[in-house]
Each structure stands twice: as structure tokens, then as C-alpha cells.
Amino acid sequence: MTPALPSGQLGDLDPTSDRAVFRQIADQLREAIDRGRFREGEKLPSEAELVDHYGVSRMTVRNSFSILQGEGLVHAEHGKGVFVRPRPPVRRLASDRFARRHREQGKSAFIVEADTVGSHPQVDSLEVKEEKASQDISTRLGSVRRVLARRRRYLLDGRPVEFATSYLPLDIARGTQIAEPNPGPGGIYARLEELGHRLDHFEEEIRARMPSPDEVKTLRLASGVPVIHLVRTAFDTEGRAVEVCDTVMAADAYVLSYQLPAT
């Protein structure tokens, strides 16, 4: 016989409600997660336990789990059960991550973020090549025809969290350390400043969307997890756009934090 759930962990169904039973169960599980009754990484009650608790079929319970998976609240592990998904571990503070002091210390923005949460940063799937600029990239970089593209995947503690491509005008990047697989301490922004392009400001465009099949594979995304698509343009003190970075991030890996002026 399946053991009963602890008292007060989950409620009862409302037979007078016109809300579908599987949605009522999903509502109760969601509330229990929000209230901390099930913590990050903790296993939810099994199908059998929920079937006994609510007096419903396994298919009804599975439909409830599917709702929570689609919301990115839980993930299923084959043969083990359904678990509460951990909250995003990394907070990206937009006003600080590109501060010059980090570059002067030989740290890229990703390393700074990893250090903040005590994680081990890695970069793989690196590709550096010259290529024709797309219409969008060409427009952002001032009508250039060809660019140096730097593609790479970022990992924290072995887990893929983002995939980024930087595009730079060839008249700036060709023949420099920026065109090497390892651009050196402080990353490409440090090299740009050494080349005389002192950075003045960045402009970012952000949107959330569901991932493409390739992005699911590259970032090893669980079902229902969206991505954050960020396009950042770096400008030097002369007003020239010197780099465009197109980044796709796992939404369950980051919290984006901004400090905005009040005037």
C-alpha cells in the first residue's frame, strides 16, 4: 500500500469547481513549491502517491506534471521521478559586469559572474573565423560587409548556460589577438581598449522566447525551459560600434538585474 502524504502538504480537490481536476492538482503542487513545502532539487510525490491522495488516474497526474514542466517549475528524471527545478544561480548585474576594473584585473564578465557564485567557468565549442556579415549585423556595425565572428559556449560547473557569438569589424580585429582562440586576460574588450577603442557604453536588446531545436541540444535544455535572447552592441568613445554580441542564455540559469537612474 502506498504511504499517505504528510498532513497539510497538499489539499483536497474541489468537486464543485469547473476547473479541470488535473489543473487543480497542478495548482496545488505549484502553491506547495512556492510556499517552500517542496524545495529546490526535492522530489515531488510520486504518481502512485498522488493517485492515492486525490483518487484520480495516473494519466490525470501525468497531465498535472506536464503543466508544471511546461512552466519550467519541475523536471523529470527517467526512472527517478519529478523534481523541483533549482532557481537561477547567477545574477547578472548589468551596471557592473562590464566595469573597466574587471578588465584591468584580467577578468572577463563571465569569470566575474562565476566567481560571484563560487562556480567553475569553462568555455568550449570555440570557433573563430571571418565571414560575411548578415544584414542585421552589418547595420549594427555601420554597414560593414565582412566580420570576424567568435562563437563559444559557456559552462558553469560543467553545465551549459549560454551560447554567444561576437561580431567585430575586420579593420579592427584582423591580425590581432582578438582573432586568436584565446584573446588573453580580460577578453576581447580588454584587447579593443589596447587597440585604442576605449569603450564608452553598451546597448542591449533583450527578449524571452522558446528555444530552437539546436538551442535545446546546445544548452541541454529540459522541456518547457525558455531562453533569453540578448543582443549587445559595444560603442567606443568616438561613437563607433566596435562589437555586436548575440547571446542565447538558458532562462533557468540567470537572473538579469538592472540598476536604473531615477532622473
Helices and strands as residue ranges (DSSP letters): H 21-34, H 47-54, H 58-70, E 74-77, E 81-84, E 90-93, H 100-104, H 109-117, E 121-132, H 135-140, E 146-156, E 159-169, H 170-173, G 177-179, H 187-194, E 199-209, H 213-219, E 227-236, E 241-250, E 254-257
